[in-house]
Amino acid sequence: MISYYPAIVVIPCLNEQTTLLNTCLSLGFGTSLNKEKDDRYLILVDNGSTDDTVVVAEHVRSISPSGRVFIIAESERGYVPPRHSGNIFAKVLAESYGWADTKVVILQADADTIYNDHYVETMRTASIEQGEGILLQGYSEYRPDFLHDFPTYAEICHFVDKNFEKITTTNINDFIVDDKVCAYRLSDYFQWGGHQREHNIQGEEIHAETTRLYLRAASQNAHMYKVDNAIAYHSVRNLLKNPLLEIASAGFPREQSWMKKWRDTFQTLEGTSSYHLDSDRPETKTAIMLRFQNTIALFLLLPFHVTNTVGRQPDGILASIINKFGFYLPRRKLTELSDNPGKFLEDVFQICDQLDEQIILQIANTIEDYG
């Protein structure tokens, strides 16, 4: 039965020469791949690397069975183009082999991430069990050595995030997709409209391409399913550059002007020295409050906004807090969710970026005390 559900891993690559090999090996590509019994395929999409990424990709192909690893190029830089072109190539590959695209499982991965044992098989099995119209979401964790070396970072994140666990543990309330640990059927990808570029009213690109893909999918009654045993270990490259920024953004790729405002204010904190975080320092307190803001936007207002638009009954905790604090979200049409999901992100960030510290803490406490 498994052989009728080929799994295709798509990885965008931009200057990943130091990490790509280990990522591919962790996904099971290399000499351990069984040519006869294993229907796993890998598409590496180079996005204009100037280092030896392509050389590493060719090495991965050379140590894998023939016809299992493909290397393509996408000249248009960005997050959307390489992911989209990889999926287009997957469709061509499926057609060439005569596979039904309803049975092809696409796994998104990142070139600087390590995946746990049997990750591909775990996600494929979940896709077979859940069927079509489902976006699968794995879990991202920090490596144990990172948590050991930098416990303060994790403690600060947990201080904020624990307040929202009652919301984020339910699939129906979660519309945020981690690009590097998700999967879906090839047919669904094109049915949902594929990855698309969007820009806000200031002309800045809106990122979070797979979150926006899923928001469009939700307009077609798609759902998320979280796969407990599919785990990836975060890359800490960006975190090492600016850990307070990672805290402040809640790991979400905010727009350019938001990022610039942070960097202009706290530019002296760039670099690993700011790992020695002190929660009493003004800049750390600011980062914590911004993480609260972003988390409220993404895991409270966004799910309420989307469920309200698609005609589903919002979860009780969402409705209760929205009513208690008098949040006003514009009434949007289902076609707007399908055509311009980035508007929904703009809506919730516009509200939360204006919240003061007192309201933020009241919301956090209300969530913690709920039920």
C-alpha positions in Angstrom: 0.0 0.0 0.0 2.8 2.5 0.9 4.3 2.2 -2.6 1.2 3.9 -4.0 1.9 7.0 -1.9 5.3 8.4 -3.0 6.8 10.9 -0.6 8.6 13.9 -2.2 10.7 16.2 0.0 11.2 19.7 -1.3 14.1 21.8 0.1 14.9 25.3 -1.0 18.6 26.1 -0.8 20.5 29.3 -0.5 24.1 29.2 0.6 23.6 26.0 2.7 26.9 24.3 2.0 27.6 23.6 5.7 24.3 22.2 6.7 22.6 20.6 3.6 24.3 17.2 3.7 23.4 16.5 7.3 19.8 17.7 6.7 19.5 15.3 3.7 21.0 12.4 5.7 18.6 13.0 8.6 15.7 12.7 6.1 17.0 9.3 5.0 18.7 10.2 1.7 22.1 8.7 1.0 23.3 5.1 0.9 20.7 3.9 3.4 17.9 4.6 0.9 16.5 1.3 -0.4 16.0 1.6 -4.1 13.6 -1.3 -4.4 11.2 -0.7 -1.5 11.4 3.0 -0.6 9.3 5.5 -2.5 11.1 8.6 -1.2 12.3 11.4 -3.5 14.1 14.6 -2.9 14.0 17.9 -4.8 16.7 20.4 -4.0 15.9 23.9 -5.3 18.9 26.1 -5.5 17.9 29.8 -5.2 21.1 31.4 -6.5 23.7 30.1 -4.0 27.2 31.7 -4.3 28.9 29.0 -2.2 29.3 25.2 -2.8 25.6 24.4 -2.1 25.2 22.9 -5.5 28.3 20.8 -5.1 26.9 19.4 -1.8 23.6 18.7 -3.5 25.3 16.8 -6.3 27.1 14.8 -3.6 23.8 13.9 -2.0 22.5 12.8 -5.4 25.6 10.7 -6.0 25.3 8.7 -2.8 21.6 8.1 -3.3 20.1 5.5 -5.6 19.7 6.8 -9.2 16.5 8.8 -9.9 15.8 9.6 -6.3 17.4 13.1 -5.9 16.7 16.0 -8.3 18.5 19.3 -8.4 16.8 22.3 -10.0 17.4 26.0 -10.0 15.1 29.0 -9.3 16.6 32.3 -10.2 13.9 34.5 -8.6 15.0 35.1 -5.0 12.7 34.8 -2.0 10.8 32.4 0.1 7.9 31.7 -2.3 9.6 31.1 -5.6 11.8 28.1 -4.7 9.1 26.4 -2.7 6.6 26.9 -5.5 9.0 25.8 -8.3 9.9 22.7 -6.3 6.2 21.7 -6.1 5.8 22.4 -9.8 8.7 20.0 -10.5 7.1 17.5 -8.2 3.9 17.6 -10.3 6.0 17.1 -13.5 7.7 14.1 -11.8 4.4 12.6 -10.7 3.0 12.9 -14.3 6.2 11.3 -15.7 5.7 8.3 -13.4 2.0 8.1 -13.8 1.3 8.8 -10.2 -2.1 10.3 -9.2 -1.4 13.7 -7.6 -4.0 12.9 -5.0 -1.7 10.2 -3.6 1.6 12.1 -3.8 2.7 13.4 -0.4 4.8 16.6 -0.4 7.0 17.3 2.6 8.4 20.8 3.1 11.8 20.9 4.7 14.6 23.4 5.3 18.2 22.9 4.4 19.6 23.8 7.9 17.3 21.6 9.9 17.8 18.1 11.4 14.9 15.7 11.3 14.3 12.8 13.7 14.4 9.1 12.7 11.7 8.0 10.4 10.4 11.5 9.9 9.5 11.0 6.3 7.7 7.7 7.0 5.9 9.2 10.0 4.5 12.1 7.9 3.6 9.9 5.0 1.7 7.4 7.2 -0.2 10.3 8.8 -1.1 11.6 5.3 -2.4 8.1 4.3 -4.5 7.9 7.5 -5.9 11.5 7.4 -6.6 11.7 3.7 -7.0 14.7 1.4 -7.8 18.2 2.4 -5.4 18.1 5.4 -2.3 20.0 6.2 0.0 18.0 8.4 2.1 19.8 11.0 5.1 18.3 12.7 6.9 19.8 15.8 10.0 21.9 16.1 12.3 21.6 19.1 15.6 23.0 20.2 18.5 20.6 20.5 19.2 19.5 24.0 22.7 20.9 23.9 21.3 24.4 23.0 18.9 24.3 25.9 21.7 23.2 28.2 24.0 26.0 27.0 21.5 28.8 26.9 18.7 28.0 29.4 17.7 31.7 29.9 16.6 32.0 26.3 14.3 29.0 26.7 13.0 30.2 30.1 12.0 33.6 28.7 10.2 32.0 25.8 8.4 29.6 28.0 7.4 32.4 30.4 5.3 33.9 27.6 4.3 30.8 25.6 2.9 28.9 28.6 0.1 31.4 28.9 -1.2 30.3 25.4 -0.9 26.6 25.7 -4.6 26.2 26.2 -5.2 27.8 22.8 -2.4 26.3 20.7 -2.9 22.7 21.7 -6.0 22.4 19.7 -5.8 22.1 15.9 -8.9 24.1 15.3 -7.4 27.2 16.9 -4.0 27.0 15.2 -3.5 28.6 11.8 0.2 29.1 12.1 2.3 26.7 10.0 6.0 26.0 10.5 7.2 25.9 6.9 9.9 23.3 7.6 7.8 20.7 9.3 4.6 20.4 7.2 3.2 18.2 4.5 0.2 17.9 2.2 -1.1 16.1 -0.9 0.3 17.4 -4.2 -3.3 17.8 -5.4 -4.3 19.9 -2.4 -1.4 22.2 -3.0 -2.6 23.3 -6.4 -6.3 23.1 -5.3 -5.4 25.6 -2.5 -3.6 27.9 -5.0 0.0 27.1 -4.2 2.5 29.5 -2.6 1.9 33.1 -3.7 3.7 36.4 -3.0 1.7 39.1 -1.3 2.5 42.6 -0.2 1.0 44.9 2.4 -0.4 48.4 1.9 3.1 49.8 2.3 4.4 47.6 -0.5 6.4 45.3 1.9 6.3 41.6 1.2 4.3 39.5 3.6 6.2 36.4 4.5 5.0 33.2 6.3 4.2 31.7 2.9 2.8 28.3 4.1 0.7 30.0 6.8 -0.9 32.0 4.1 -1.3 28.8 2.0 -3.2 27.2 4.8 -5.4 30.3 5.4 -6.4 29.9 1.7 -6.9 26.2 2.3 -9.2 27.0 5.3 -11.5 28.9 3.0 -12.0 25.5 1.2 -12.7 23.7 4.5 -9.2 22.3 4.9 -8.0 21.4 8.4 -4.7 20.9 10.2 -3.5 17.7 11.8 -0.6 17.7 14.2 1.7 14.6 13.9 3.1 13.9 17.3 6.2 11.9 16.4 7.4 14.0 13.5 10.1 16.2 15.0 12.7 18.6 13.7 15.5 20.4 15.5 15.6 24.1 14.9 18.6 25.8 13.3 19.9 28.4 15.6 21.7 30.5 13.0 19.3 33.5 13.1 18.9 33.1 16.8 22.6 33.3 17.4 22.7 36.6 15.4 20.0 38.3 17.5 18.3 36.3 20.2 16.2 39.2 21.5 14.8 39.7 18.1 13.8 36.1 17.9 12.1 36.4 21.3 10.3 39.6 20.3 9.0 38.3 17.0 7.9 34.9 18.5 9.8 33.4 15.6 7.3 34.8 13.1 8.7 36.6 10.0 7.3 40.1 10.5 7.4 42.7 7.8 10.5 44.7 6.9 9.5 47.9 8.6 8.8 46.1 11.9 12.1 44.4 11.8 13.9 47.6 10.9 12.3 49.4 13.8 13.6 46.8 16.2 17.1 46.8 14.7 17.3 50.6 14.8 16.3 50.7 18.4 18.4 47.8 19.6 21.2 47.6 17.0 23.9 47.3 19.6 22.5 44.0 20.8 23.4 42.1 17.6 25.5 39.0 18.1 25.9 36.1 20.5 26.9 38.3 23.5 23.2 39.1 24.0 22.6 35.5 24.9 23.4 36.5 28.4 19.9 37.7 28.8 18.7 39.5 31.9 14.9 39.8 32.3 15.4 43.0 34.3 17.1 44.8 31.5 14.8 47.3 29.6 15.5 45.7 26.2 14.7 42.3 27.5 11.4 43.5 29.0 10.6 45.1 25.6 11.3 41.9 23.8 9.0 40.0 26.2 6.2 42.4 25.7 6.5 42.2 22.0 6.5 38.4 22.1 3.2 38.7 24.1 1.9 41.1 21.4 2.8 38.8 18.5 1.5 35.7 20.3 -1.8 37.4 21.0 -2.1 38.3 17.3 -1.2 34.8 16.0 -2.9 32.5 18.5 -5.8 34.5 19.7 -7.0 37.1 17.2 -6.0 35.3 14.0 -8.0 32.0 14.8 -11.0 34.0 15.9 -10.8 36.2 12.7 -10.5 33.1 10.4 -13.1 30.9 12.0 -15.5 33.8 12.0 -14.9 34.3 8.3 -15.3 30.7 7.3 -18.5 30.4 9.3 -17.3 28.1 12.1 -18.2 28.7 15.7 -15.1 30.2 17.4 -13.8 28.4 20.4 -15.2 29.6 23.7 -12.0 31.0 25.1 -11.4 33.0 21.9 -14.9 34.5 21.9 -14.7 35.2 25.6 -11.5 37.2 25.4 -12.5 39.0 22.2 -15.7 40.2 24.0 -14.1 41.0 27.3 -11.4 43.3 25.8 -13.6 44.7 23.1 -11.4 43.8 20.1 -12.7 45.0 16.8 -11.8 42.9 13.8 -13.1 44.0 10.4 -15.7 41.7 8.8 -14.0 40.1 5.8 -15.5 37.9 3.1 -14.5 34.3 2.4 -13.2 35.4 -1.0 -10.7 37.7 0.8 -9.4 34.8 2.8 -8.9 32.8 -0.4 -7.5 35.6 -2.5 -5.6 37.8 0.0 -4.9 35.9 3.3 -2.1 38.3 4.1 -4.9 40.9 4.9 -5.8 38.7 7.9 -2.3 38.9 9.3 -2.3 42.7 8.7 -5.6 43.0 10.6 -4.4 41.2 13.7 -1.0 42.8 13.9 -2.5 46.3 13.4 -4.5 45.7 16.6 -1.8 44.0 18.7 1.0 46.4 17.8 -1.1 49.1 19.6 -1.6 47.2 22.9 -0.1 48.6 26.0 1.6 46.4 28.6 -1.3 46.5 31.1 -3.8 45.1 28.5 -1.3 42.5 27.3 -0.8 41.1 30.8 -4.5 41.1 31.5 -5.1 39.1 28.4 -2.3 36.6 29.4 -3.8 36.2 32.8 -7.3 35.7 31.5 -6.1 32.9 29.2 -4.1 31.3 32.0 -7.2 31.4 34.3 -9.7 30.3 31.7 -11.6 27.1 32.5 
